[in-house]
């Protein structure tokens, strides 16, 4: 599983990365987490507001810091 955190590296992006790691730990799952900070690459995903969360190349959240329980639900889908 590959997870990408899209954003400039702001506080919200850092918090989303932490919440994602917490969700993975709670589920006992392993994944590669990549932080994408290049604005052209972020724009290629079609999102206008960061932070964004991409799981296996599918945008599942953007414009907010998803809570660990929300991310758990996204990972189970």
N, CA, C and O atoms as a DFTB+ gen file, in Angstrom:
308 C
 N C O
     1  1       0.848      -1.174       0.000
     2  2       0.000       0.000       0.000
     3  2       0.890       1.232       0.000
     4  3       1.893       1.295       0.711
     5  1       0.506       2.205      -0.807
     6  2       1.247       3.456      -0.881
     7  2       0.323       4.611      -0.509
     8  3      -0.772       4.754      -1.053
     9  1       0.787       5.421       0.424
    10  2       0.015       6.571       0.890
    11  2       0.838       7.823       0.641
    12  3       2.039       7.855       0.909
    13  1       0.174       8.859       0.123
    14  2       0.843      10.132      -0.108
    15  2       0.129      11.228       0.681
    16  3      -1.099      11.302       0.713
    17  1       0.935      12.071       1.311
    18  2       0.427      13.264       1.981
    19  2       0.776      14.430       1.072
    20  3       1.952      14.700       0.825
    21  1      -0.231      15.115       0.578
    22  2      -0.015      16.227      -0.343
    23  2      -0.086      17.542       0.417
    24  3      -1.069      17.807       1.108
    25  1       0.945      18.367       0.295
    26  2       0.932      19.672       0.934
    27  2       2.314      20.259       1.032
    28  3       3.310      19.602       0.729
    29  1       2.364      21.502       1.457
    30  2       3.616      22.260       1.482
    31  2       4.511      21.924       2.667
    32  3       5.648      22.392       2.737
    33  1       4.015      21.126       3.590
    34  2       4.775      20.816       4.794
    35  2       4.314      21.642       5.985
    36  3       5.009      21.734       6.997
    37  1       3.140      22.239       5.854
    38  2       2.576      23.075       6.919
    39  2       2.156      22.202       8.119
    40  3       2.230      20.975       8.069
    41  1       1.727      22.857       9.168
    42  2       1.316      22.160      10.388
    43  2       0.211      21.137      10.098
    44  3       0.240      20.026      10.626
    45  1      -0.758      21.511       9.261
    46  2      -1.852      20.589       8.936
    47  2      -1.345      19.345       8.216
    48  3      -1.838      18.241       8.446
    49  1      -0.365      19.530       7.347
    50  2       0.202      18.391       6.625
    51  2       0.926      17.449       7.587
    52  3       0.814      16.227       7.481
    53  1       1.666      18.033       8.521
    54  2       2.382      17.241       9.513
    55  2       1.387      16.471      10.383
    56  3       1.599      15.296      10.682
    57  1       0.305      17.134      10.787
    58  2      -0.717      16.479      11.612
    59  2      -1.411      15.357      10.849
    60  3      -1.711      14.312      11.426
    61  1      -1.669      15.561       9.560
    62  2      -2.292      14.506       8.749
    63  2      -1.364      13.298       8.655
    64  3      -1.820      12.157       8.723
    65  1      -0.077      13.543       8.502
    66  2       0.889      12.434       8.441
    67  2       0.897      11.664       9.761
    68  3       0.923      10.433       9.760
    69  1       0.874      12.374      10.876
    70  2       0.848      11.719      12.187
    71  2      -0.424      10.903      12.363
    72  3      -0.374       9.768      12.839
    73  1      -1.562      11.473      11.982
    74  2      -2.841      10.756      12.098
    75  2      -2.856       9.515      11.217
    76  3      -3.416       8.487      11.596
    77  1      -2.245       9.609      10.050
    78  2      -2.177       8.466       9.136
    79  2      -1.329       7.349       9.745
    80  3      -1.704       6.178       9.697
    81  1      -0.185       7.723      10.318
    82  2       0.674       6.730      10.963
    83  2      -0.043       6.080      12.140
    84  3       0.083       4.874      12.354
    85  1      -0.796       6.873      12.907
    86  2      -1.553       6.328      14.039
    87  2      -2.614       5.337      13.564
    88  3      -2.797       4.278      14.165
    89  1      -3.308       5.686      12.484
    90  2      -4.340       4.800      11.937
    91  2      -3.722       3.483      11.465
    92  3      -4.272       2.411      11.715
    93  1      -2.590       3.567      10.789
    94  2      -1.909       2.355      10.327
    95  2      -1.492       1.481      11.503
    96  3      -1.653       0.261      11.465
    97  1      -0.956       2.109      12.547
    98  2      -0.544       1.360      13.730
    99  2      -1.734       0.685      14.396
   100  3      -1.647      -0.474      14.802
   101  1      -2.849       1.410      14.509
   102  2      -4.058       0.848      15.128
   103  2      -4.553      -0.386      14.378
   104  3      -5.056      -1.333      14.984
   105  1      -4.405      -0.364      13.058
   106  2      -4.858      -1.493      12.231
   107  2      -3.786      -2.572      12.081
   108  3      -4.065      -3.662      11.582
   109  1      -2.567      -2.268      12.510
   110  2      -1.468      -3.214      12.326
   111  2      -1.067      -3.359      10.874
   112  3      -0.581      -4.411      10.459
   113  1      -1.269      -2.309      10.104
   114  2      -0.953      -2.326       8.676
   115  2       0.373      -1.633       8.410
   116  3       0.810      -0.771       9.172
   117  1       0.994      -2.026       7.324
   118  2       2.218      -1.380       6.870
   119  2       1.934      -0.683       5.549
   120  3       1.172      -1.176       4.717
   121  1       2.561       0.470       5.375
   122  2       2.409       1.210       4.127
   123  2       3.612       2.126       3.950
   124  3       4.293       2.483       4.911
   125  1       3.850       2.490       2.717
   126  2       4.871       3.482       2.406
   127  2       4.182       4.839       2.416
   128  3       3.213       5.056       1.689
   129  1       4.687       5.752       3.246
   130  2       4.121       7.102       3.310
   131  2       5.106       8.061       2.667
   132  3       6.264       8.155       3.073
   133  1       4.624       8.771       1.653
   134  2       5.437       9.734       0.927
   135  2       4.820      11.116       1.091
   136  3       3.607      11.282       0.962
   137  1       5.652      12.099       1.374
   138  2       5.176      13.480       1.471
   139  2       5.482      14.172       0.148
   140  3       6.633      14.250      -0.281
   141  1       4.426      14.673      -0.487
   142  2       4.550      15.343      -1.783
   143  2       4.386      16.845      -1.548
   144  3       3.328      17.305      -1.119
   145  1       5.451      17.603      -1.837
   146  2       5.408      19.046      -1.599
   147  2       5.439      19.868      -2.879
   148  3       5.222      21.079      -2.841
   149  1       5.705      19.232      -4.000
   150  2       5.757      19.938      -5.280
   151  2       4.348      20.329      -5.716
   152  3       3.486      19.472      -5.913
   153  1       4.127      21.624      -5.863
   154  2       2.766      22.112      -6.167
   155  2       2.241      21.626      -7.518
   156  3       1.036      21.421      -7.667
   157  1       3.114      21.438      -8.498
   158  2       2.653      20.919      -9.791
   159  2       2.189      19.471      -9.660
   160  3       1.195      19.070     -10.266
   161  1       2.911      18.699      -8.870
   162  2       2.515      17.304      -8.652
   163  2       1.211      17.232      -7.867
   164  3       0.358      16.389      -8.144
   165  1       1.060      18.124      -6.878
   166  2      -0.184      18.178      -6.096
   167  2      -1.350      18.553      -7.007
   168  3      -2.418      17.946      -6.935
   169  1      -1.145      19.547      -7.856
   170  2      -2.196      19.994      -8.775
   171  2      -2.604      18.882      -9.734
   172  3      -3.755      18.832     -10.168
   173  1      -1.674      17.992     -10.069
   174  2      -1.981      16.889     -10.982
   175  2      -3.036      15.953     -10.395
   176  3      -3.710      15.237     -11.135
   177  1      -3.183      15.955      -9.069
   178  2      -4.216      15.141      -8.425
   179  2      -5.581      15.829      -8.444
   180  3      -6.583      15.238      -8.040
   181  1      -5.619      17.070      -8.910
   182  2      -6.893      17.773      -9.050
   183  2      -7.431      18.370      -7.771
   184  3      -8.617      18.690      -7.694
   185  1      -6.587      18.530      -6.762
   186  2      -7.068      19.141      -5.525
   187  2      -6.633      20.596      -5.479
   188  3      -5.557      20.951      -5.961
   189  1      -7.475      21.426      -4.897
   190  2      -7.193      22.846      -4.823
   191  2      -6.794      23.285      -3.420
   192  3      -6.222      24.361      -3.241
   193  1      -7.095      22.453      -2.425
   194  2      -6.766      22.791      -1.038
   195  2      -6.016      21.630      -0.403
   196  3      -6.380      20.466      -0.568
   197  1      -4.969      21.974       0.321
   198  2      -4.204      20.953       1.028
   199  2      -4.543      21.020       2.509
   200  3      -5.091      22.032       2.947
   201  1      -4.253      20.020       3.286
   202  2      -3.520      18.825       2.907
   203  2      -4.406      17.827       2.176
   204  3      -5.631      17.839       2.303
   205  1      -3.763      16.981       1.421
   206  2      -4.478      15.926       0.719
   207  2      -3.950      14.568       1.130
   208  3      -2.781      14.416       1.483
   209  1      -4.834      13.582       1.076
   210  2      -4.471      12.213       1.413
   211  2      -4.794      11.319       0.220
   212  3      -5.932      11.273      -0.247
   213  1      -3.781      10.612      -0.265
   214  2      -3.929       9.739      -1.424
   215  2      -3.548       8.324      -1.000
   216  3      -2.456       8.101      -0.479
   217  1      -4.444       7.376      -1.224
   218  2      -4.176       5.976      -0.918
   219  2      -4.206       5.202      -2.229
   220  3      -5.219       5.170      -2.928
   221  1      -3.073       4.577      -2.548
   222  2      -2.932       3.815      -3.797
   223  2      -3.424       4.618      -4.998
   224  3      -4.220       4.139      -5.806
   225  1      -2.929       5.851      -5.094
   226  2      -3.205       6.776      -6.203
   227  2      -4.659       7.243      -6.293
   228  3      -5.067       7.765      -7.330
   229  1      -5.439       7.070      -5.243
   230  2      -6.814       7.574      -5.217
   231  2      -6.911       8.650      -4.129
   232  3      -6.587       8.399      -2.968
   233  1      -7.361       9.850      -4.514
   234  2      -7.539      10.932      -3.542
   235  2      -8.734      10.575      -2.662
   236  3      -9.849      10.401      -3.155
   237  1      -8.490      10.468      -1.354
   238  2      -9.560      10.087      -0.437
   239  2      -9.954      11.229       0.499
   240  3     -11.007      11.169       1.133
   241  1      -9.120      12.269       0.591
   242  2      -9.425      13.401       1.452
   243  2      -8.563      14.587       1.043
   244  3      -7.413      14.422       0.637
   245  1      -9.135      15.794       1.154
   246  2      -8.331      16.994       0.919
   247  2      -8.993      18.185       1.586
   248  3     -10.204      18.207       1.804
   249  1      -8.176      19.170       1.904
   250  2      -8.679      20.404       2.498
   251  2      -8.943      20.334       3.987
   252  3      -9.451      21.292       4.569
   253  1      -8.606      19.206       4.621
   254  2      -8.814      19.073       6.063
   255  2      -7.850      18.043       6.623
   256  3      -7.271      17.240       5.891
   257  1      -7.691      18.084       7.935
   258  2      -6.866      17.089       8.617
   259  2      -7.796      15.975       9.090
   260  3      -8.516      16.127      10.077
   261  1      -7.769      14.868       8.379
   262  2      -8.621      13.729       8.744
   263  2      -8.141      13.149      10.067
   264  3      -6.940      13.048      10.317
   265  1      -9.094      12.771      10.907
   266  2      -8.785      12.162      12.198
   267  2      -8.405      10.695      11.984
   268  3      -8.777      10.096      10.975
   269  1      -7.661      10.118      12.937
   270  2      -7.252       8.715      12.769
   271  2      -8.421       7.765      12.497
   272  3      -8.299       6.867      11.664
   273  1      -9.556       7.948      13.191
   274  2     -10.692       7.044      12.958
   275  2     -11.267       7.207      11.554
   276  3     -11.762       6.239      10.977
   277  1     -11.210       8.416      10.998
   278  2     -11.652       8.630       9.614
   279  2     -10.710       7.929       8.636
   280  3     -11.147       7.325       7.656
   281  1      -9.426       8.021       8.918
   282  2      -8.430       7.388       8.055
   283  2      -8.558       5.865       8.126
   284  3      -8.406       5.180       7.114
   285  1      -8.835       5.344       9.302
   286  2      -9.059       3.897       9.453
   287  2     -10.181       3.444       8.526
   288  3     -10.058       2.431       7.839
   289  1     -11.276       4.203       8.512
   290  2     -12.413       3.859       7.630
   291  2     -11.990       3.901       6.165
   292  3     -12.405       3.048       5.380
   293  1     -11.171       4.881       5.788
   294  2     -10.693       4.982       4.399
   295  2      -9.786       3.801       4.043
   296  3      -9.854       3.272       2.934
   297  1      -8.945       3.396       4.984
   298  2      -8.029       2.286       4.736
   299  2      -8.759       0.951       4.596
   300  3      -8.301       0.064       3.876
   301  1      -9.876       0.812       5.272
   302  2     -10.637      -0.437       5.215
   303  2     -11.404      -0.586       3.906
   304  3     -11.806      -1.696       3.554
   305  1     -11.614       0.498       3.187
   306  2     -12.399       0.431       1.932
   307  2     -11.620      -0.227       0.816
   308  3     -12.130      -0.362      -0.297
